Amino acid sequence: MVDWNLVIVYWTDGSSDAGNTTLDVKSKLFNFAVATFGQKCNFVTKFITMIQRIQTLYILFASILIGLLFALPFAEIAANDKFYLFNIQGIMHDGVVVESGLPILLFVGIILIIHLVAIFLFKKRIRQMRLLVFAILLMLGLFGMFYFFTFYSFKGFEVSFKIAVVFPLIAIILDYLAIRNIGKDEALIRSIDRIR
């Protein structure tokens, strides 16, 4: 049970001045979290620390792009006066699956899970970097599957790619930027440890 009187005391800090700086607001938010959640506030501080790192934002944006692959089509294929839609479920014609996209579904699901796990491994930088390299390799494999499903299955037909096909490429770039920043953090930590 939350003692709201204690929360109000922590939030107002007993002062009524209007000239609050950003540091004051952060400390008030932290005090509010301590008063509200008590010992559970440790998670809140870890979460705030995690989000403040730029590589976490890169990984988060890459996760969002990969998650959008579940909702958006990859391409439209015109073949023999018929139009096919290529999405996460496979190649479809009039809502019926012509060719199953289960391998793509599994790849995209695994890539998304890897990104979400990597976000929360912010204290284990080497493991985070390895996961992101593995995710990049899987996304390159995903491009191979895109090629197979569109050009091998419908050779010689007109293929119109949609914006979602570019999302894994953008995610690869974001993962690369995250790996670079994680590497910089790791080098900084090691140099500090050498100084000690």
HUUR-V253167 format. One record per residue. N is the residue number from 1. RES is the residue in one small letter. BURIAL is b if it has 24 or more other C-alpha atoms within 12 Angstrom, else e. Layout:
n->{N;N}
res->{RES;RES}
burial->{BURIAL;BURIAL}
This chain:
n->{1;2;3;4;5;6;7;8;9;10;11;12;13;14;15;16;17;18;19;20;21;22;23;24;25;26;27;28;29;30;31;32;33;34;35;36;37;38;39;40;41;42;43;44;45;46;47;48;49;50;51;52;53;54;55;56;57;58;59;60;61;62;63;64;65;66;67;68;69;70;71;72;73;74;75;76;77;78;79;80;81;82;83;84;85;86;87;88;89;90;91;92;93;94;95;96;97;98;99;100;101;102;103;104;105;106;107;108;109;110;111;112;113;114;115;116;117;118;119;120;121;122;123;124;125;126;127;128;129;130;131;132;133;134;135;136;137;138;139;140;141;142;143;144;145;146;147;148;149;150;151;152;153;154;155;156;157;158;159;160;161;162;163;164;165;166;167;168;169;170;171;172;173;174;175;176;177;178;179;180;181;182;183;184;185;186;187;188;189;190;191;192;193;194;195;196}
res->{m;v;d;w;n;l;v;i;v;y;w;t;d;g;s;s;d;a;g;n;t;t;l;d;v;k;s;k;l;f;n;f;a;v;a;t;f;g;q;k;c;n;f;v;t;k;f;i;t;m;i;q;r;i;q;t;l;y;i;l;f;a;s;i;l;i;g;l;l;f;a;l;p;f;a;e;i;a;a;n;d;k;f;y;l;f;n;i;q;g;i;m;h;d;g;v;v;v;e;s;g;l;p;i;l;l;f;v;g;i;i;l;i;i;h;l;v;a;i;f;l;f;k;k;r;i;r;q;m;r;l;l;v;f;a;i;l;l;m;l;g;l;f;g;m;f;y;f;f;t;f;y;s;f;k;g;f;e;v;s;f;k;i;a;v;v;f;p;l;i;a;i;i;l;d;y;l;a;i;r;n;i;g;k;d;e;a;l;i;r;s;i;d;r;i;r}
burial->{e;e;e;e;e;e;b;e;e;b;b;e;e;e;e;e;e;e;e;e;e;e;e;e;e;e;e;b;b;b;b;b;b;b;b;b;e;e;e;e;e;e;e;e;e;e;e;e;e;b;e;e;e;b;b;b;b;b;b;b;b;b;b;b;b;b;b;b;b;b;e;e;b;b;b;b;b;b;e;e;e;e;e;b;b;b;b;b;b;b;b;b;e;e;e;e;e;e;b;e;b;e;e;b;b;e;b;b;b;b;b;b;b;b;b;b;b;b;b;b;b;b;e;e;b;e;e;b;b;b;b;b;b;b;b;b;b;b;b;b;e;b;b;e;b;b;e;e;b;b;b;e;b;b;e;e;e;e;b;e;b;e;e;b;b;b;b;b;b;b;b;b;b;b;b;b;b;b;b;b;b;b;b;e;b;e;e;e;e;e;e;e;e;e;e;e}
